[in-house]
Amino acid sequence: MITMGLFAKRLKALRIKHHMLQKDMAKKLGITVSAYGFYEQGKREPTLEMVKKIAGIFDVTVDYLLGRTDDPKGNVTELSILDLERAIEMIEKGKAHFGGHELTEEDREFIAKMIRLAIERKYKRDDKDEQSATKEKA
């Protein structure tokens, strides 16, 4: 289930930004103007294929349309520790795939361990930087 309110707002904003009318979008998508209008009003949920098609038309990611990121191009600039902890949780629950194949338990454990190590190293670096800055001020 997608967040229809945000999807609808972004869809309308992108259409306006690209100087298109609802009828233009409906034609590109092969649907009626009424059906398209319902997408923008949040009254109708498009299929995944339709969302992909819309993303292609506007050259944005599906994640942007669905509200999973605020970057239309999907550039990842920074992962938070919380994001990494969620990734570990999903990996440990067995919800990890690579190239369409489910990872083995051994691979999942290894990846989770490496993510934890990366988090630990970051905290150590941050602590070291903070100590250096404190010494320089003294």
Wavefront OBJ file of the C-alpha trace (Angstrom):
o trace
v 0.000 0.000 0.000
v 1.416 3.366 -0.945
v 0.972 6.646 0.870
v -1.679 8.022 -1.437
v -1.645 11.582 -0.122
v 2.051 12.114 -0.768
v 1.941 10.175 -4.027
v -0.969 12.313 -5.254
v 0.792 15.562 -4.291
v 4.037 14.564 -5.977
v 2.242 13.344 -9.081
v 0.405 16.632 -9.508
v 3.515 18.706 -8.757
v 5.567 16.767 -11.322
v 2.858 17.103 -13.971
v 2.682 20.867 -13.436
v 6.476 21.183 -13.359
v 6.616 19.449 -16.748
v 3.906 21.760 -18.146
v 1.485 18.922 -18.806
v -2.271 18.665 -18.525
v -4.080 15.722 -16.968
v -5.215 14.692 -20.440
v -1.565 14.609 -21.597
v -0.629 12.262 -18.780
v -3.695 10.103 -19.299
v -2.767 9.697 -22.966
v 0.847 8.800 -22.139
v -0.360 6.232 -19.602
v -3.097 4.831 -21.801
v -5.870 5.519 -19.308
v -8.851 7.854 -19.123
v -8.511 11.422 -17.900
v -10.909 10.517 -15.099
v -8.736 7.594 -13.965
v -5.651 9.794 -13.995
v -7.502 12.514 -12.084
v -8.313 9.975 -9.379
v -4.581 9.292 -8.966
v -3.947 12.987 -8.337
v -6.876 13.167 -5.940
v -5.677 10.111 -4.034
v -8.944 8.306 -4.779
v -7.392 5.551 -6.853
v -4.202 3.566 -6.344
v -2.155 2.834 -9.462
v -0.637 -0.567 -10.108
v 3.092 -1.032 -9.628
v 3.521 -1.107 -13.399
v 1.688 2.213 -13.685
v 3.875 3.752 -10.953
v 6.977 2.577 -12.841
v 5.627 4.111 -16.040
v 4.939 7.430 -14.288
v 8.431 7.430 -12.785
v 9.865 6.903 -16.264
v 7.875 9.755 -17.759
v 9.110 12.204 -15.117
v 12.597 10.679 -14.784
v 12.248 10.162 -11.032
v 12.527 7.032 -8.921
v 9.575 4.951 -7.830
v 10.794 5.480 -4.259
v 10.399 9.232 -4.732
v 6.846 8.872 -6.024
v 5.965 6.574 -3.128
v 7.458 8.892 -0.530
v 10.326 6.622 0.496
v 12.868 9.337 -0.363
v 12.739 13.057 -0.907
v 15.358 12.938 -3.655
v 13.657 12.562 -7.053
v 16.752 10.896 -8.529
v 17.188 8.587 -5.566
v 20.725 9.646 -4.738
v 21.799 8.278 -1.400
v 23.842 10.906 0.339
v 23.967 9.474 3.826
v 22.700 6.438 5.641
v 21.770 6.978 9.233
v 22.721 4.505 11.930
v 19.002 3.786 12.242
v 18.861 2.858 8.536
v 21.772 0.481 9.035
v 20.191 -1.051 12.138
v 16.979 -1.645 10.174
v 19.038 -3.285 7.431
v 20.666 -5.594 9.979
v 17.245 -6.509 11.369
v 15.903 -7.369 7.912
v 19.024 -9.338 7.026
v 18.829 -11.334 10.245
v 15.158 -12.099 9.642
v 16.133 -13.668 6.350
v 14.770 -10.896 4.158
v 17.947 -10.477 2.162
v 18.419 -11.116 -1.528
v 21.200 -10.423 -3.954
v 20.716 -10.607 -7.696
v 17.291 -12.136 -7.192
v 18.628 -14.970 -5.038
v 18.054 -15.408 -1.334
v 21.240 -15.183 0.709
v 22.370 -18.120 2.813
v 22.280 -17.845 6.591
v 26.080 -17.712 6.608
v 26.097 -14.818 4.114
v 23.423 -12.955 6.081
v 25.396 -13.338 9.315
v 28.569 -12.103 7.592
v 26.851 -9.035 6.113
v 25.184 -8.151 9.439
v 28.557 -8.498 11.174
v 30.232 -6.193 8.625
v 27.530 -3.554 9.019
v 27.907 -3.685 12.813
v 31.675 -3.343 12.413
v 31.214 -0.303 10.158
v 28.917 1.324 12.730
v 31.391 0.583 15.518
v 34.292 2.040 13.521
v 32.303 5.189 12.771
v 31.576 5.723 16.473
v 35.260 5.207 17.297
v 36.295 7.709 14.584
v 33.755 10.229 15.839
v 35.033 9.800 19.404
v 38.635 10.222 18.260
v 37.762 13.357 16.254
v 35.907 14.785 19.244
v 38.869 14.101 21.566
v 41.278 15.737 19.093
v 39.089 18.802 18.817
v 38.884 19.052 22.611
v 42.690 18.809 22.961
v 43.203 21.503 20.287
v 40.923 23.903 22.183
v 42.800 23.321 25.459
l 1 2 3 4 5 6 7 8 9 10 11 12 13 14 15 16 17 18 19 20 21 22 23 24 25 26 27 28 29 30 31 32 33 34 35 36 37 38 39 40 41 42 43 44 45 46 47 48 49 50 51 52 53 54 55 56 57 58 59 60 61 62 63 64 65 66 67 68 69 70 71 72 73 74 75 76 77 78 79 80 81 82 83 84 85 86 87 88 89 90 91 92 93 94 95 96 97 98 99 100 101 102 103 104 105 106 107 108 109 110 111 112 113 114 115 116 117 118 119 120 121 122 123 124 125 126 127 128 129 130 131 132 133 134 135 136 137 138
